[in-house]
């Protein structure tokens, strides 16, 4: 049972690390926020409506949590 929890913990850490790396790649200017322009450069099919729906705090950009939620 302990091995199962250890494997799950390592898997979760790997996914979180991958999402952080992906966020950093899309955040072209490394300011900690992804603009619509940066998002479209990485995901050309992204619509303004989809971006706005992901921007839950309505600040005009995506933070790491909003980006991760959109990516899932």
For each residue, the residues with C-beta under 8 A, 3 or more apart:
1: 4 5
2: 5 6
3: 6 7
4: 1 7 8
5: 1 2 8 9
6: 2 3 9 10
7: 3 4 10 11
8: 4 5 11 12
9: 5 6 12 13
10: 6 7 13 14
11: 7 8 14 15
12: 8 9 15 16
13: 9 10 16 17
14: 10 11 17 18
15: 11 12 18 19
16: 12 13 19 20
17: 13 14 20 21
18: 14 15 21 22
19: 15 16 22 23 64 67 68 71
20: 16 17 23 24 64
21: 17 18 24 25
22: 18 19 25 26 67 71
23: 19 20 26 27 34 64 67 68
24: 20 21 27 30
25: 21 22 42
26: 22 23 34 38 39 41 42 67
27: 23 24 30 31 32 33 34 38
28: 38 41
29: 38
30: 24 27
31: 27
32: 27 63 64
33: 27 59 61 62 63
34: 23 26 27 38 39 61 62 63 67
35: 38 39 60 61
36: 39 40 48 51 60 61
37: 40 41
38: 26 27 28 29 34 35 41 42
39: 26 34 35 36 42 43 46 51 62
40: 36 37 43 44 46
41: 26 28 37 38 44
42: 25 26 38 39
43: 39 40 46
44: 40 41
45:
46: 39 40 43 50 51
47: 50 51
48: 36 51 52
49: 52 53
50: 46 47 53 54 70
51: 36 39 46 47 48 54 55 62
52: 48 49 55 58
53: 49 50
54: 50 51 62 66 67 69 70
55: 51 52 58 59 60 61 62 66
56: 66 69
57: 63 66
58: 52 55
59: 33 55
60: 35 36 55
61: 33 34 35 36 55
62: 33 34 39 51 54 55 66 67 70
63: 32 33 34 57 66 67
64: 19 20 23 32 67 68
65: 68 69
66: 54 55 56 57 62 63 69 70
67: 19 22 23 26 34 54 62 63 64 70 71
68: 19 23 64 65 71 72
69: 54 56 65 66 72
70: 50 54 62 66 67
71: 19 22 67 68
72: 68 69
